[in-house]
Amino acid sequence: MKAIKNIGLILFLIGLGIFTSLTVLGKFQVDRSILDQVISEKGIKSEVFIKELQNNLVDKEFNSMLSFSPKIVTALEMANAQHRKNKEYKKVIYTNPHDMAAYIGKKSGSGFIANNKGLMWFLTFGLGIIGSLMFIIPNVVLLGKKGIKNDGIYLENATNRGWIAWLVFIFLVSFYLILYFRSEYAVNWTFLADPISEGISGNPAGHWFVYGFMYCVVMTVMAIRMYVKYRHNMYQMVRTTSVLFFQIVFAFLIPEIMVRLQMPYYDFKNAFPLDYDFFFSWNLKELLASGGIGLFILVWGIVLTLIIVPAMVYFFGKRWYCSWVCGCGGLAETLGDPYRQHSSKSLFSWKVERWLIHGVLVFAVTMTLMTLYSFFTESSTVLAIKTQSVQNTYSILIGAFFAGVIGTGFYPIFGNRVWCRFGCPLAAYLGFVQRFKSRFRITTNGGQCISCGNCSTYCEQGIDVRAYAQKGENIVRSSCVGCGICAAVCPRGVLKLENGPLEGRINPTQVLLGNDVDLMELMNKK
Amino acid sequence: MEHIVIIGNGISGVTAARHIRKLSDKKITIISAENDYFFSRTALMYVYMGHMKFEHTQPYEDWFWKKNRIELLKGFVESMNHQGKKLHLKSASDVEYDKLIIATGSKSNKFGWPGQDLKGVQGLYSKQDLENLENYAPNNQICKRAVIVGGGLIGIELAEMLRSREIPITFLVRESSFWNVVLPSGESNLINEHILEHHIDLRLSTNLVEIIADENGRVKAITTDTGETIECNFVGLTAGVSPNIDFLRESDIELGRGVKVNRLLETNIKDIYAIGDCAEQYEAIGSRRPIEAVWYTGRMMGETVAQTICGRETEYKPGHWFNSAKFLDLEYQTYGWVFSERIKKDHEKHFHWRHSKEKICITIAYHADTNEFLGINTFGIRMRHEIFNRWLTEKRQVDYVMEYLKDANFDPEFYAQYESEIVEQFNSELGMHIELKRKSWKRIFKTA
C-alpha cells in the first residue's frame, strides 16, 4: 500500500514537472498569413507594430515563450509610445501586450506540444490525476477504522509550514501571477485543453478555460480525498458532493454550453458582489443585447443577491453558499483542507478581518454605484473620479491579487480561507445576515467542553470556537461558513451545527449547565 | 487591597481567578511550576499525536493575563505558614496572601511497583510527562514496544497516542473487562472489541509485578502476574490519579486523600480554600465521589469559590452527574447515573441496545419499581446535555425518555438515526407500545 502511494507521488510529481515546464517550452513560428490574421482580427492600424513584427517575428523560429513574448511586448509598447507621442490615437493598440503575446502565441504554436495535444494532456493532467489518486485511495485501507484522521498533521513538513509548504506556496503564487498577468506563458496549457474545450463550447481553449478545467479536476481529486478522510461523517460527504456538483455543473459546464448556444457566458450561482463585474457596463450591454436569456440573467442576478441569498442565509446560515455552493469555498474545502489549521485565531487577526472584509464590501458597493451612475448618465466620471480607473483598481487589487494570488496562493501558510475570511464582499454581506437574522448557530452542548482546542485549531475561518464552547455559549459568528469540521473533530460531542428558533440563539451564560446555583438568587444579589 | 493567591494554574485555579476578576478588583496571583500559562491538559495527547501544537492547548492568548490583572508567578510551593499567611517557594521569595486557594490538581498513582521510578516509566498528566514521553517514545525505532498499566481513561488515551506513531502496545488491565468497574458489561465488552480491532495487545485480568531496568537505568522489560516477561522501552502507569498535596503534609490543614473541604470549599483553616482535583468533600455529594478528578467539576468549583470569596457565599452544587470520554475512536457520553453490574443496586434496571454492525450502543438505567429514568450511557451517539439535565430534574419516567428520545439526539446533521430501532427493541423487551415522537425544536428550546 505504501509502495502504491509512493509510485503515485512520483507520477504526480512527473506530471506536475512537465506541466510546469510547459510554461517555457514549445515551438512558435509566425508566418505571413498568421500575421495577416492578427492584423485583421485585432483591427491593427499601427504600421510601426506590423513592421516590427515583420522584422523580428515573421518566419523566425522560437523555441521558448521566453524569447517569443518579449518581441511582441516590446514591439507593442514601442509602437504605442510612438503613436501617443505623435498623437495618432487611432493607431494605439489597446490590447494588453501580454495578452497580445498569448493571442499570437496561441495561433503560432507548432511542434510537438501543439501537435500531440492528447498525449501531452495525458503526460500532465493524466499523470497528475492518476498519481494523486494512487496517493489518496490507499488511505481507505491505511487510515483504518472510522474516526478523526488528523494524526501527524503538525509533525509533517507539508502541513506544518515546512519547506514543502513553502514550495507549494511559491508554485501557487506563480501560477496565479501567470494566469492574471502573463497569460502568454499559459499558451501551451491551452493546447492541452483544446480538445475538451472544442467538445464543450466549440471554441479553442483560452487560459481561463484551462483554469476552469483544472479547477474542476483539482476539486474532484481532492474531493475524493475528503470522501476518504471523512467517510464516517455524512455531513462532510453530502457537503463535499454539493460543492463539487455546483463547481462542475454551474461554474464550468453550463457557462461553456451557453456559449455554444450563442448565449452569454454566465455562472448562475455566482452572486454579486463576489461577481463584482456583474453591473459593469460591458456586461449589462451584453446581457441587454442577448434577448430573453440576457434579460433573465439580469433579473436572476439581482434576485439572487437581494432575495435568494439572504433568505437562504436566514434559514440555513451562510454555509448554504460558502461551503455548499461557492466555487472559492469549494476549492478551499477540497484542495485547502490539508491547510485549514493555519488560520490565525488571535484577537488581532479578528480585528484585521473585520476592517478588511467590510472595507472590501464598501469598495465593491461604491464601485458598483459609480458604475451604475455612469451607465445611466453616460458620464465616465463620478465626482471627478474616473469610474473606469476605480473598476480597474478593484479588478487588479481585489479580483486578481486578493482573491487569486493571495486567496489561493497563501493556502499552505495562512490557511485555506484567506480570501473568504478577509476579502470576500459577498461573505461580508452574508455575514451580516447570519449574525443578526438567521436560524443557524453552532450549539454548545451544555457543560461537556474540556477546552482541548481541537475546534479552534481546525477552524478554517480562524474563529476561536473553544472560547465560546468552554463558556457553554453557542457560536454565532458572521464569519462561520458552517464547514462542520469543529463538530467533527470535537472528542466530546460538544458542537452541533443546526438551524433552530431565533430565540435563545445567542446565549451568554454566567454559570454553566450542571453547576446548580440558584440563578435567580445570584441575579438578585447583584 | 485583598490579595488572593491561587496555587495551581489548571482549569480550577484559572476559572476561580477569572471569576474573582469578574466580580471584584482584588489582587490575584496564580502560582505554578508547570508552565507559564494555563493550558488544557486534556489536549496534551493531541500535541503528541500531531493534531495540535502546544500553543493551541492554551485557551487564552498571552496578553489576557496582564489585561485582566492576573499575576502569574512561576514557582513551586514547598510549604506554607498559615499563621503568617505565607507561602515558601523553592528558589523564590515568600509570597504573602490574604486568602489562599489550593488548586494543585493530581498526580499519577504509583502503587509501589519495583522499578516504578526508572527512566521511561511515567504517568500521563503534566506537561513534563508529555516532554518525557516525546523523549522516551518518539517513534517505533527507539520505543519498540510500550506497556500501559491500568485500564482507565488515561490508559486508553495513552494507547491512542502511542498508536498514532505506530508503536506496538501491550495493555495490562487488572479487571476482567475494560473499565467494568464503571461501565455495564455490554459497553465494557464493546470497548474490549474496539481495542483489539486497533491491534492493541490487550491483557485482561493481568497485573504488573515488576519493571526491569537495563544497565543505564532505563526500562527494558516488565513481568506480569501471569508469569510473563514482556520486553518494552516504555511503561505508562495510568492506574488513576490522586491529589497532589504533599507540600501540605506538615501544615495544619485537614487532609484525607485530598484537602478536606465543606460545601463552601473552605478548608478547616480560615481563608484557605481548596478546589478541583485536590479537594475532598467531607461528605460526598449525591452519588458523586468525595474527590472528583473531572474537568468540569474543577471548573465549577472555581466558579463557586469565586462567588464565596467575593462575598456571596455559594455552596458547591454540581447538579446531575454527566461526563464524556473517548475510547480511541469511540465517543462516550453519560448523563445521570448508570452503574456497572459490580456496584449497582438491585432496583437499578438496565435497557441495553447495540447496533448490529457498528460500534454504537446505549444503556439506559431506570428504577425497577417506579420506572424513573436514572441515567443513560451512549457510545457512538451524541446526546443533548440540556435535555437530559431537564428530564433528570423533572424525574421523568423511562417511557417518557424513550418517547422523546429524538429530542435528545445531538449527532451532526445527515447522520443515521437509531431511535426507532432503540424504541422497537425497548417495546419488544418490555412489552410496551411506545410511539416515538418526532423531534421538536419547541420542546428542545423550551426555557424553564
Interface residues (C-beta under 8 A of the other chain):
Chain A: G144 K145 K146 G147 I148 N150 D151 G152 I153 Y154 L155 E156 N233 M234 Y235 M237 V238 S346 L347 T443 N445 G446 G447 Q448 I450 S451 C452 G453 N454 S456 T457 R466 A467 Q470 G484 A487 A488 V489 P491 R492 G493 K496 L497 E498 G500 P501 E503 G504 V511 L512 L513 G514 N515 D516 V517 L522 K525
Chain B: I11 S40 T42 A43 Y46 V47 M49 G50 H51 M52 K53 H56 T57 Q58 P59 E61 S164 E197 H198 W295 Y296 R299 M300 E303 T304 Q307 R312 T314 K317 P318 G319 H320 F322 S324 A325 K326 L328 D329 E331 Q333 R382 M383 R384 H385 E386 N389 F410 D411 P412 E413 F414 Y415 A416 W441 K442 I444 F445 T447
